[in-house]
Amino acid sequence: MIKNKIDSVIWFLKNPQYIPQIFQILKRKKNAHLEDSREESTNWCKENCLSQEEALIELFEKKTFNTLDVLYSEEIKKAQNIVADCPVNMGGEGAISFLYHIVNEVNPKTILETGVAYGWSSLAILLAIKDFDNALLISNDMPYIKMNNEDYVGCVVPENLKSKWQLQRLPDIKGIPLALKKFNNSIDLCHYDSDKSYTGRMWSSPILWKALKVGGLFISDDINDNLAFKHFCKSVDRKPIIIEHLGKYVGVVVK
């Protein structure tokens, strides 16, 4: 335990641009009982979730649902090969087909994403907006502590899609305000997949919501980790749409 803490301190000293995240981590202690609320949150998600097809109908009356490996088989296969060869494990791809269809239907111009890892969600968003005029995705990511994954962040995003993409390498506390400033504090869509702690979510969600245009969508991954998403939805008086994907839950809120 002590060695892990020392290693973490050394990592932050070597990467001073991420030091502000330390203060966010320390704040979690005051919300300790809420940080550990996975069981209650998971039960709430189960009670309220729809299938991906049902969710798209609810949102857009969209009745067809094709997965990305069908729509973009070549691109997805290349991405899977890159991940297979990657020396660090940064998790799964998430509900990228669901995300793709949402972005494709909304036709957003200003999109903010938090959390990148391999770049699966970035790839899904960029495939959806590749033919949209003046569309831009800004993705903010802080590499995993002590994993040395910096060189592989966003590695599945091909060069031909990067003209509509900006990647920031900052902790949320710095990166989110910077990205919103670039968008003049007005965004059409947000995909949140970074700091999954209760404290982190309850700090970032109101800031992102304030910048979101009326009718814009706030999408949040892994909402069953704790009760933050449920509490946030209550605070803005919105009923979310929730889907399940491989045992995890994604929430969508329309402003």
URMOKA-V508620 format. One record per residue. N is the residue number from 0. RES is the residue in one small letter. PHI is phi in degrees with one decimal (none if undefined). Layout:
# URMOKA-V508620
n:res:phi
N:RES:PHI
N:RES:PHI
This chain:
# URMOKA-V508620
n:res:phi
0:m:none
1:i:-63.1
2:k:-61.2
3:n:-61.9
4:k:-66.4
5:i:-63.8
6:d:-62.1
7:s:-66.7
8:v:-61.7
9:i:-61.7
10:w:-60.6
11:f:-65.9
12:l:-64.8
13:k:-77.7
14:n:-128.7
15:p:-61.6
16:q:-65.5
17:y:-102.8
18:i:-57.3
19:p:-54.7
20:q:-65.9
21:i:-58.1
22:f:-67.7
23:q:-66.6
24:i:-65.4
25:l:-64.4
26:k:-67.0
27:r:-63.8
28:k:-61.1
29:k:-72.9
30:n:-110.7
31:a:-54.6
32:h:-69.1
33:l:-89.3
34:e:-61.6
35:d:-102.6
36:s:-129.4
37:r:-61.8
38:e:-61.8
39:e:-64.3
40:s:-66.9
41:t:-62.8
42:n:-62.8
43:w:-63.8
44:c:-62.9
45:k:-59.3
46:e:-68.7
47:n:-117.4
48:c:-84.2
49:l:-116.9
50:s:-72.6
51:q:-61.5
52:e:-63.4
53:e:-64.7
54:a:-64.8
55:l:-67.5
56:i:-65.7
57:e:-61.2
58:l:-79.6
59:f:-132.1
60:e:58.3
61:k:-85.7
62:k:-107.1
63:t:-116.0
64:f:-141.2
65:n:-113.2
66:t:-77.6
67:l:-65.1
68:d:-70.3
69:v:-92.3
70:l:-72.1
71:y:-135.7
72:s:-60.0
73:e:-66.1
74:e:-65.0
75:i:-69.4
76:k:-63.3
77:k:-62.2
78:a:-64.0
79:q:-62.4
80:n:-67.0
81:i:-63.5
82:v:-63.5
83:a:-61.2
84:d:-90.3
85:c:-73.4
86:p:-77.3
87:v:-121.1
88:n:-96.3
89:m:-118.0
90:g:93.3
91:g:-87.0
92:e:-86.4
93:g:74.2
94:a:-85.6
95:i:-70.8
96:s:-68.1
97:f:-60.7
98:l:-61.7
99:y:-56.6
100:h:-65.3
101:i:-62.4
102:v:-62.1
103:n:-62.5
104:e:-77.3
105:v:-75.7
106:n:55.5
107:p:-77.6
108:k:-102.0
109:t:-119.5
110:i:-129.5
111:l:-116.8
112:e:-121.1
113:t:-116.4
114:g:90.4
115:v:-124.8
116:a:54.3
117:y:-61.9
118:g:102.3
119:w:-61.5
120:s:-67.9
121:s:-60.3
122:l:-60.9
123:a:-61.8
124:i:-65.3
125:l:-66.6
126:l:-63.7
127:a:-72.5
128:i:-102.0
129:k:-58.6
130:d:-107.5
131:f:-86.8
132:d:-67.5
133:n:61.8
134:a:-85.6
135:l:-144.0
136:l:-109.7
137:i:-108.2
138:s:-112.3
139:n:-113.3
140:d:-144.7
141:m:-112.8
142:p:-55.8
143:y:-65.1
144:i:-62.4
145:k:70.2
146:m:-95.0
147:n:55.7
148:n:-101.0
149:e:-54.3
150:d:-74.5
151:y:-112.6
152:v:-62.4
153:g:74.2
154:c:-67.3
155:v:-86.6
156:v:-81.0
157:p:-75.6
158:e:-58.1
159:n:-70.3
160:l:-106.2
161:k:-78.3
162:s:-67.9
163:k:-108.2
164:w:-134.8
165:q:-122.2
166:l:-110.5
167:q:-102.2
168:r:-115.2
169:l:-143.3
170:p:-67.2
171:d:-53.5
172:i:-60.7
173:k:-102.1
174:g:-72.7
175:i:-64.0
176:p:-59.6
177:l:-65.2
178:a:-63.7
179:l:-64.5
180:k:-63.7
181:k:-62.9
182:f:-94.9
183:n:55.9
184:n:55.7
185:s:-146.2
186:i:-127.4
187:d:-89.4
188:l:-155.1
189:c:-130.6
190:h:-118.3
191:y:-101.3
192:d:-150.4
193:s:-111.7
194:d:-66.6
195:k:-88.7
196:s:-67.5
197:y:-59.5
198:t:-62.7
199:g:-63.8
200:r:-65.4
201:m:-74.2
202:w:-80.9
203:s:-80.7
204:s:-57.9
205:p:-62.6
206:i:-66.2
207:l:-66.9
208:w:-62.4
209:k:-60.9
210:a:-80.9
211:l:-73.7
212:k:-68.5
213:v:-60.6
214:g:91.1
215:g:-74.3
216:l:-114.7
217:f:-111.0
218:i:-114.3
219:s:-131.7
220:d:-88.3
221:d:53.2
222:i:-73.1
223:n:-84.2
224:d:-63.0
225:n:-161.8
226:l:-87.6
227:a:-59.7
228:f:-64.2
229:k:-60.6
230:h:-66.8
231:f:-64.8
232:c:-58.9
233:k:-64.9
234:s:-66.7
235:v:-103.5
236:d:56.0
237:r:-128.5
238:k:-93.9
239:p:-81.9
240:i:-102.1
241:i:-123.3
242:i:-125.5
243:e:-110.1
244:h:-144.1
245:l:53.3
246:g:83.9
247:k:-116.3
248:y:-124.8
249:v:-118.3
250:g:-114.1
251:v:-127.4
252:v:-127.3
253:v:-99.5
254:k:-80.2
